[in-house]
Amino acid sequence: MPGGFGTEIPYFHAEHSGTAGRARVEAGVHWGQVVEAAAKLGLAPLAGSSPQVGVVGYTLGGGVSVSMGRAFGYAADHVQAVEVVTADGALRRVTPDSDPGLFFALLGGKGNVGVVTALEFDLFPVAELYAGSLQFAGEHAADVLRAYHLLTAAATDELTSSIVFLRAPDLPFVPEFMRGKLTVFVRLAYLGTDGDTLVAPLRAAAPVLVDTLTTMPVGDIAAIANDPSDPGTSVEHFAMLDELSPSAMDAILELTDSAQGPTLVNLTQLGGAFGRPARYPNAVRRDVAFALFALTVVPPGAPALAHDPGLALTNRLAGPTGKKHPSYLAPADASVAGVRLAYDDATYERLRTVKTTWDPQNMFRWNYNIPPRV
C-alpha cells in the first residue's frame, strides 16, 4: 500500500491506501505516538483518553475510544492479527482465519492465553472532528446531568461522550474557581457537521464556565479528556449500567455532592457500535449502556480509606455482583469471581475452553485470571 512509514516511531509501522489504513504496533508503544503518526496520513486509530496508555494492554481488554468508539466500536473489533508467545514458548501470528478460537480469547481475554508482542489493526480516514468539553459549576450538577441524559437518549452513533463530576483539591496548582469545589464536565467527540446545534441544549442547561468545543484535528484528541500526566495514588471502582435511570442519576448526584464523596466520577455512554457484534468475534462485552468509573485520591502516606465512597456508589448502582466489563476492571476485581462478572456465560465458558487448550497449567495467572478447567 502507498504511504507507508515506519521510521518515526520505533516498533511502529502504518500504511494507507487513501481511504483506509492499517498499523502494526509492537508492545510498549503508547497511543499518543500512534495518534500523532497516523494523523500525518489523515488517519485515526481508536485511541483512549490518555496518550500515555499502552496500545497492546488497552486493546486486549477491548479498548474504549473517547473520540470514535460509538461510531466504530471497540479497538479490539478492528484488530486483524495478533503476534503472541503462547505457553509452549512458540511465537505465533494469529488471525481470524488461522485460529478463530485463540483470536477470540486474545481480544477481551486480557492476557490469559499468551504474551502479546504486536498487533495489526485498522486506521480510519478521519482527519478532524468536533470535540472538547463544557465545564459547569457543581451547583448546577442536576440540570447538567438531566441535559446530558437527554443528549445521550437521542444520540446517533457519530457522538461519543461522557460526563465527569470532579471535586478538585484545594491546592495552588488547581485553578482558583475549582479549588475544593465540585465541577461538572461534559466531554464529547462528534463526527457530524452540526456540532453547535447538537450541544445547544447543553450550553443552555446552566452557565458555562469553560467551553473548549471546536473542530479539531484528530491529532489533538488527548485534549478532549485532558487526563493528568503525573502519577498519583487512588482507589478506583467500576459499575456497568443497562440504562441511566432516575434512581441512578439520584445516586450519582447525592454522592458526588458530598465532600466525602469520590474525587472523580466519570460516566461514559456506550451503545452504538459498542453494542454491535464485531466482524471477527471476540470476548468483549456488548450488553452495556453506560460505564461508570469512580476514583478517590489517597494522598501519599495517608492511611487506607476507612470509608470507600467509590465502592459505596458502584454498589448502590450495580450491587457487589453486578456485571463487569473487561475494559473496566479495577484492582478490587482481580479475583476469579470478580473477573467472571466481566463476561456473559457463553463467552466465559468459551474463554475457559481456549485457556484449557493453550495454557492448561495456568502459566499466565498473574493477571485478571480465567482459570483452565481441571
N, C-alpha and C positions, 0 to 999 in steps of 0.2 A: 504493500500500500504506500502511496506517496506521502510525504510529510513526516516521515518517521524521525525520531530523535532519541538519543539516549545518553548523551554526554553531560548534560547539565546537572543531573542528579545521579549519584552512584546508585546502582541497583534498580534503576527505573528506566523503562522504555515505553514510548507511546507512538502510535501511528494512526493515520486517519485517511479516509477516502473522500473527504469533503462534506459528507453528510453524516458520518458516524466515526467512531474511533474505538481503539482498544488499547489498554495499558497492561504491561507486565510489571509487577511490583514485588520486590523481594522483601522478606521480613526485615523490620527496622525502619522502613520508610514511613514518614508521617504524612497525614492528609494535607497539611499546608504545602508541602513540597509538590504533591501531585496536583493540587488545585492550581498552583501558580504555573507549573509547567504545561498542564493541559490547556489553561486559558490562553496561552500563546498560540494555540492551534484553533482557537474558537470552540473549544470543547470543555465539558464539565463532568466531574465524577460525582457520585452520590456520597459526598463527604458529610461528616458530622459537624457539630458545633465548634469544636476546638481544633485548630490546626496542628496541635501537638499530639493528638491521638494517633496511634499506630494504625496503619491501614489493615494489616492482617487480623489483629485481635478484634478490632471493630467489626470486620466483615464476618468473622466466624460466629459471632453472636447474632448476626442479621444485618445490623448497620442501618440506623435511622437517620436519613439525611434531613437537615434543617432547611434545606433550600428547595429540594425537588422530590422529597420522599413520597408525598401523596400522588404526585404525577407519575412516578416511575417505579415505586415500590422500594423494597429493601436493597441495600448494596449486594447482599448475597444472591438476590434474584438475577443479577446480571453478571455473575461470575461464569466464565467459560471454561476455565481449567484451574486445577489446584495442584501444586507440587508439594508433596508431603513425604516425610520419613515415617514409615509405619513401625510397629513394634518389633518387626523382624529385622530392622535395620536397613531396609531397602528404600531407595528414593524412587517415588512413583509420580508420574504425571496423570492425574485423574480427571476425566471429563464425564459429562453425562452419558456418553456413548461407551466409554471404556469400562466404567464400573458405576452404574447409576446408584447402587446401594451405598457405596463408600462416598460418592459425591454428595448424596443426600445427607449423610451423617456429618460430613465435614462442615457443611454450611448450616449453622444453627446448633451444632453439637458441641461447640466451644472447646475444641482441642482434645476431645475424648478418644479419638482414634488415630492420632498421629501428631507430629510436629510439622506444621505448615511452613515451608520455606519460601514460597512465592505464590502469587495469584495472577491470573489473567482475567480482566473484566472490561465491560463496555464503558465507553465515554459517550457523552450525549452532546449533540450540536446546539448547545445553549451558550451564548456569549454574554447575555445580560438578563437581569430580572428586576422586578420591583420589589424592594426588600428593605428591612430595617426594623425599627421598633418605635412604639409610642410609650411614653412614661407618664404615670399619673401618681398623685399623692394617695397614700393609703386610706385617707378618709373617704375616698371615692371608690374603694375596692368593690363594693357590692354593685354599683352602677356599671363599672367596667367589666366585671365578671358576667353580668347579665348581657351586656352588649357583645362580649366575646362568645357567649353561648349562642346568641342569635347568628353571629358570623359563622360559627362552625356548623350550625344546623343547615345553613344554606350554601356551605362551601362547595365549590367544584374541586375536582382533583388538582387543578392548577395551583391551589392555595395550600401551603404548608404553614402551620402556625403553632404558637404556644403562648401561654400566659404565665407570668412569673410574679410571685409575691416575695419580695426581698426586704428583710429587716437588716439594714446595714449597721455595722458597729459605729459607736461614737468615737471615731479616731480621726486624726488630722488628714490622712490621705483620702478620706471619703468626702465628696462634695458636701458643703455645709447643709444644704437643703435636704440631704438624705440621712445625716448622722443620727443614729439611734431611732430612726423612723421607718415605718412600713412604706414601701414604694411598690407600685404595680407596673409591670411592663407587659405589653403585647408585642410579641416578635412574630414577624411573618415574612414569607417569600412568596411571590406570585408571578406566574409565568404568563399572565394575561396582559392586556393593554389598557385596562380601565381601572388601574390600581387605586387612584384617588377616589373614584366613585365607590369602589368596594369598601374602603376604610372610612368613608364619610360618617357612618353611624358611630364608629368607634371614636373618631375625633370629636363628635358631638356629645358623647356619653358623659364627659367630665372635662375640666380644664386640663390641657396637655402641658406637662412640664418640659418635656423634651420630645422632639419629633425628628427621627432620622430616616424616615421612609423616603426612598428615592429610587430612581432607576440606576442600578449599579452594575459594574462589570462583574462577571461571575468570579473573578479572581479575588473579589473583596468580600466574599460571603462570610468570612470569620467575623465581620463587623455586625452581623445580624444578632448574634448572641453575645459577642464581646466577652468571652469567657476569660477569667483571670488566668495569668500565666505563672504566677508564683505558687509554689506548693503550700499546702495547708493541711490541718488535721480536722477531720469532721466525721460525723456518723451519718450514714445515709440509709434510706429505705425507699422501696418502690411499691406502688399499687397499680393494678390494671383495672380499668373501668369499662363496663359494657355501655355506659351512657353517662352523660353529665346531668345527673338527676338533680331536682331541687334539694334533696337531702345531702347529696354530695357537695353541692355548692355551699350549703349552710355550714357543713363541717369544715370546709376549706376556709371560709370567711371567719368562722369562730376561732379556729386555732391559729390562723395567721395574724389575727388582730391582737393576740395576746403577746406581751413582751416575753413570755416564757414559751412561745411557740417556736417552730423551726426557723432557722435563719433564712432558708430559701425553700419555696415550694414551686415546682415547675410542672405545669400540666400541658402535655403535648397532644394534639389531635392526631390520631392515626386514621384508620379507614382509607378510603380511596384505593389507590394501588397497593397500599399496605395490606388490604383485605382480600386481594385477588390472588389466585394461585400463580406461582412462578412458572415460567416457561419450562424450566427444568426443576422438578420437585426438590425441595429442601426441607429442613426441620424447623424453619422459623414460624412462629405462631401468627395466625391470621385473624383470630376472633377477638380483637381488642379495639375498642373505640377511642380510648384515651389512656395515656400512660402518665402516672403521677410520680414525681421524684421529690422526696423531702430530705433536706440536708440541714444538719445542725452543726455549726462550727464549735469545736472544742479547742480553746487556746492551748498552746504548748505548755506542758507542766500542770495543766488543770486536772482535777480528779475526774474520774469517769462520771458520766451523767447519772445522777440519781433518778432523774425522770427523762425519758427519751421522747420528746414531743413529736418527732417524725414517725416513730413507731406507733404512737397514740393515734396519729392521723391516718396512717395507712391501715391500721387495724380497724379503725372506725369505718373506713371506706370499703375495705375488701375483706376484713377478717384475717386471722392468722393463717388460714389455709386457703385464701383466695388465689386465683390464678396469677402466675408469674409469667415472665417473658425472657427468652434467652438474651435479649439485648439489654434487659433491665434486671440484673441480679446484683444484690448488694452482698458484702461480706456476711451479713446475717443469714443469707440464703444458701450458704455454702455447705449445707448438709445434703445427704442423699434425698431426704424428704423435701427439703427446700427446692432443690433442682427439679425434682419430679413435678412440681407445680408449674414449671415453665413450659410444659408440653401437654397436649391432649393425649388421651390413652393410646390411640393408634400410632402417633408419632413416637411416643416414649417406647413402646414395645418394638418398633422398627429400629430405633436407636440402640436398644439393648441387643437386638439381633446382630446388628453390624458390629457393635462393641465386642460381642462374644466371638465373632468371626475374626476380627482384626486385632483385638487386644484381650484375649481370654484371661491373661494373668493380671489384668488391670495395671499395666505399667504406667499408663497415663492417668494417674489418680490424684495428683496434687493440683486439682482444678475444681471446677463445678462438676463433680464426678457423676457419671452414669455407669453403674457397675455392670459387668457382664453377668450373664446367667451362670449359676454354679453348675 
